[in-house]
Amino acid sequence: MRVYADTSFLVKLLSAEAESEAASALYRKLALPPLFFLPLHALEVRNAILQRAFHLRRSLSSGERQHITRERDVALARLQRYVSRRVLVEVNVDMDVPISRATELSLAHAERIGARAIDLLHVACALVLETELFLTTDERQARLAKAEKLKVVSLA
């Protein structure tokens, strides 16, 4: 099965945050299919993990910060393990094609759905890769993907 998980879903699989257990349970229920992993995902997922650590350090007291580095390192190690075990299957796409498709999606849906550029780009990538199932925790992306007739499984 050709499965595309957006960054919101991947971060839930890799990190210890709200909805991580639900995302893991859903992924197991789907029989652990391989997930497309684009350079776009690599950038966004790693940045989301690092940004989470940044925000946690700013919001927690010094005594509560001890676990932040460990959680960050665990998430980054899990990411590397998923790539090496091909849970996350690295694929390259000529990004001109999804960007062109995202532009079309914007004209068709952005004003009605409120889709952000990154939402458009993820759905466009999924369409270009002929995805059979789209996984997300983002309500706007779920609506956009459904509008494009993708089968969507969402925690949103």
C-alpha positions as CSV (number, residue, x, y, z in Angstrom):
1,M,0.0,0.0,0.0
2,R,1.3,3.5,-0.9
3,V,1.0,5.6,2.3
4,Y,1.8,9.2,2.8
5,A,2.0,10.6,6.3
6,D,2.2,14.3,6.7
7,T,4.7,15.9,9.1
8,S,2.2,16.3,11.9
9,F,1.6,12.5,11.9
10,L,5.2,11.6,11.6
11,V,6.2,13.9,14.6
12,K,3.5,12.1,16.7
13,L,5.0,8.7,15.8
14,L,8.5,9.9,16.7
15,S,8.0,12.1,19.8
16,A,6.5,11.9,23.2
17,E,3.7,14.5,22.8
18,A,-0.1,14.8,22.8
19,E,-1.7,12.2,20.6
20,S,1.6,10.2,20.1
21,E,-0.1,7.0,21.6
22,A,-3.1,7.5,19.3
23,A,-0.9,7.9,16.3
24,S,1.1,4.8,17.1
25,A,-2.0,2.8,17.8
26,L,-3.5,3.9,14.5
27,Y,-0.3,3.0,12.6
28,R,-0.2,-0.4,14.2
29,K,-3.9,-0.9,13.3
30,L,-2.9,-0.2,9.7
31,A,-0.4,-3.1,9.9
32,L,2.7,-0.8,9.9
33,P,2.9,0.1,6.2
34,P,6.0,1.7,4.9
35,L,5.6,5.5,4.7
36,F,7.0,7.8,2.0
37,F,9.7,10.1,3.4
38,L,10.7,13.0,1.2
39,P,13.5,15.5,1.9
40,L,10.6,17.9,2.8
41,H,9.7,15.5,5.6
42,A,13.3,15.2,6.7
43,L,13.6,19.0,7.1
44,E,10.2,19.5,8.7
45,V,10.3,16.5,11.1
46,R,13.8,17.2,12.4
47,N,13.0,20.9,12.7
48,A,9.8,20.1,14.6
49,I,11.7,17.9,17.1
50,L,14.3,20.6,17.7
51,Q,11.7,23.4,17.8
52,R,9.7,21.4,20.4
53,A,12.8,21.2,22.6
54,F,13.3,25.0,22.2
55,H,9.8,25.7,23.3
56,L,9.9,23.3,26.2
57,R,13.1,24.9,27.5
58,R,11.4,28.3,27.4
59,S,8.3,27.2,29.2
60,L,9.6,24.8,31.9
61,S,11.5,25.6,35.0
62,S,15.2,24.6,35.2
63,G,14.4,21.6,37.4
64,E,11.9,20.4,34.9
65,R,14.2,20.7,31.8
66,Q,16.3,17.6,32.5
67,H,14.2,15.4,30.3
68,I,14.1,17.7,27.2
69,T,17.5,16.7,25.8
70,R,16.8,13.1,26.4
71,E,13.4,13.3,24.7
72,R,14.9,15.1,21.7
73,D,17.7,12.6,21.3
74,V,15.2,9.7,21.6
75,A,13.0,11.2,18.9
76,L,16.0,11.8,16.5
77,A,17.3,8.3,17.1
78,R,13.9,6.8,16.4
79,L,13.7,8.8,13.2
80,Q,17.1,7.4,12.1
81,R,16.1,3.9,13.1
82,Y,12.8,4.2,11.1
83,V,14.7,5.4,8.0
84,S,17.4,2.6,8.3
85,R,14.7,0.0,8.7
86,R,12.7,1.4,5.8
87,V,9.6,2.2,7.9
88,L,10.2,5.6,6.4
89,V,11.1,5.0,2.7
90,E,13.2,7.8,1.3
91,V,12.0,9.0,-2.0
92,N,12.9,12.0,-4.2
93,V,10.5,13.9,-6.2
94,D,11.3,16.7,-8.7
95,M,9.7,19.4,-6.5
96,D,8.7,21.5,-9.5
97,V,5.8,19.0,-10.2
98,P,4.3,19.1,-6.7
99,I,4.7,22.8,-6.5
100,S,2.8,23.2,-9.8
101,R,0.1,20.9,-8.4
102,A,0.0,22.8,-5.1
103,T,-0.6,26.0,-7.1
104,E,-3.6,24.3,-8.7
105,L,-4.8,23.1,-5.4
106,S,-4.5,26.6,-4.0
107,L,-6.7,28.0,-6.7
108,A,-9.3,25.3,-6.2
109,H,-9.4,25.0,-2.4
110,A,-7.3,27.5,-0.4
111,E,-10.0,30.2,0.0
112,R,-12.7,27.7,1.0
113,I,-10.6,25.5,3.3
114,G,-8.0,27.9,4.5
115,A,-5.1,25.7,3.5
116,R,-1.6,26.9,4.1
117,A,1.1,26.5,1.5
118,I,2.7,23.6,3.3
119,D,-0.7,21.9,3.5
120,L,-1.0,22.3,-0.3
121,L,2.5,21.0,-0.8
122,H,2.0,17.8,1.3
123,V,-1.3,17.0,-0.5
124,A,0.3,17.7,-3.8
125,C,3.2,15.4,-3.0
126,A,0.8,12.7,-2.0
127,L,-1.1,13.0,-5.2
128,V,2.1,13.0,-7.3
129,L,3.2,9.8,-5.5
130,E,-0.2,8.2,-6.3
131,T,-0.8,7.7,-2.6
132,E,-3.5,5.3,-1.6
133,L,-3.8,6.5,2.0
134,F,-3.1,9.9,3.6
135,L,-2.3,10.1,7.3
136,T,-2.5,13.3,9.2
137,T,-3.4,15.0,12.5
138,D,-4.1,18.3,10.8
139,E,-7.7,19.1,10.1
140,R,-7.1,21.4,7.2
141,Q,-4.9,18.9,5.4
142,A,-7.5,16.2,6.0
143,R,-10.2,18.4,4.4
144,L,-7.9,19.3,1.5
145,A,-6.8,15.6,0.9
146,K,-10.5,14.5,1.0
147,A,-11.4,17.3,-1.5
148,E,-8.8,15.7,-3.8
149,K,-10.4,12.3,-3.3
150,L,-7.6,10.8,-1.3
151,K,-8.5,8.2,1.3
152,V,-7.7,10.0,4.6
153,V,-7.1,8.7,8.1
154,S,-6.9,11.5,10.6
155,L,-6.6,12.1,14.3
156,A,-7.9,15.6,13.8
